[in-house]
Amino acid sequence: MNPNSSEHLKEKWLSTEPVFQGKIINVQVDTVELPDGSVGKREIVKHPGAVAVLAVHEGKLLLVDQYRQALGRCELEIPAGKLEKGEDPMEAAKRELEEETGFKCGSIRLLHSFYTSPGFADEIIHLYAAEDLKEGAVSPDEDEFLEIYKVTLEEARQYITEGRISDAKTLLAVYLWQFGAASADQS
């Protein structure tokens, strides 16, 4: 089968029932007609999208350690945050990098955009590489408590092995850094 001709798999939208409207996400149940003509339900999380930043300064990856209630523990992650309504992803990436790490970047470029869980959510993350970094003051959101880490590639690999780094965006960033998709040193 040719993945470019998958029209026969398409589901026809019939209706949407809003279930929850939150500060960050909304949840809805869509009723769809399946390819065989039967009817199905799809639970969908609507999310405004997010940005994440691969930033390497003097050969070390910038990470933030932050408590994640959904996991019940702290997680080491690259700087990231949700998009505000109408916000340009590149500007959001610069903002998140500076708020969470204090670093400003001279240039920034999109590495890749990806969906986190397309089976039930429309969240897309735009992953950027920040370059020409200059250190400044950290200014996290008022409900954001974090510590900044600067780690080598070897340390990042060890944190992955230990499970301290386990979220998709940070795993992807480390692998892109490891395989040279981003500059080895963006100081």
C-alpha positions, -999 to 999 in steps of 0.1 A, spaced: 0 0 0 11 35 -7 10 58 24 4 87 0 -30 73 -10 -47 67 23 -80 85 15 -99 52 20 -90 53 58 -105 87 64 -132 91 90 -161 114 83 -168 139 112 -205 139 123 -207 159 155 -187 172 185 -197 171 222 -176 195 244 -168 177 277 -143 200 295 -130 235 290 -98 242 310 -71 268 313 -47 248 290 -67 221 274 -103 214 262 -117 179 259 -143 168 234 -159 136 221 -164 135 183 -188 111 166 -174 99 133 -184 76 105 -158 49 100 -145 38 66 -168 7 67 -199 29 74 -203 22 111 -202 50 137 -175 55 163 -165 79 191 -132 97 194 -121 114 226 -99 143 217 -78 167 238 -74 201 221 -42 220 230 -29 253 218 5 239 209 39 244 225 76 252 218 108 236 231 144 247 228 176 228 222 202 251 237 238 241 240 262 266 257 299 259 259 293 222 250 266 217 276 229 212 271 206 236 291 180 217 311 154 226 337 145 204 366 108 208 375 82 189 395 55 173 372 23 166 391 11 142 363 42 121 369 44 126 407 81 135 404 107 159 390 117 156 354 148 171 336 136 188 304 147 212 278 132 247 282 96 246 268 62 261 272 28 264 256 19 289 229 -3 318 238 -32 325 215 -19 340 182 18 338 194 45 332 168 62 299 177 97 313 171 91 342 194 76 319 220 107 297 219 129 328 225 106 338 254 106 304 270 144 300 267 149 334 284 122 329 311 134 295 321 172 297 318 180 334 316 197 329 282 190 350 252 198 337 217 214 356 188 196 333 164 171 304 164 160 279 139 133 253 136 145 218 138 112 199 136 75 201 146 58 170 159 26 158 174 28 144 209 0 118 209 -20 120 177 -43 91 187 -62 115 211 -46 149 212 -39 177 186 -9 191 206 20 200 183 55 209 196 78 231 176 114 222 185 140 249 179 178 251 182 190 283 198 224 296 189 248 325 199 237 323 235 242 351 260 236 346 297 211 368 316 185 367 344 160 339 349 124 350 352 100 320 353 63 323 355 49 329 390 37 293 394 69 278 379 96 265 402 127 251 386 164 246 387 188 250 357 213 223 348 240 224 322 249 188 311 273 172 288 261 147 262 274 119 283 255 131 313 223 135 293 227 99 281 231 88 317 200 108 328 181 90 300 193 56 313 183 65 349 149 77 338 155 113 349 150 124 312 120 106 299 98 130 281 96 129 243 107 164 235 138 162 256 147 127 243 143 139 207 165 170 214 192 149 230 192 125 200 193 153 175 222 169 194 240 135 196 236 129 158 246 164 148 212 177 136 220 207 158 253 223 161 276 205 186 284 237 204 261 267 201 280 290 225 
